Amino acid sequence: MQERVMVERRRSERAASSVRVKAVPVEVYSRIVGYYRPVQNWNDGKKEEFKDRKYVKL
């Protein structure tokens, strides 16, 4: 019985110390024709082009 109490205590301690992460939506901005706009506001054609872009690190 005492072993069960210890197991329950350890389980509750682990649950209390676990980190909870809250997910939030991310808004992505990119540049089209000289200014930055949220990707979600682009027309469907530009969104498809965005998926096909290749990035180069300079």
TADAMO-V804696 format. One record per pair of residues at least 24 apart in sequence whose C-alpha atoms are under 8 Angstrom apart, sorted by sequence separation. I is the first residue (numbers start at 1). J is the second residue. D is the distance in whole Angstrom. If there is no record, write none. Layout:
# TADAMO-V804696
I/J/D  I/J/D
This chain:
# TADAMO-V804696
none
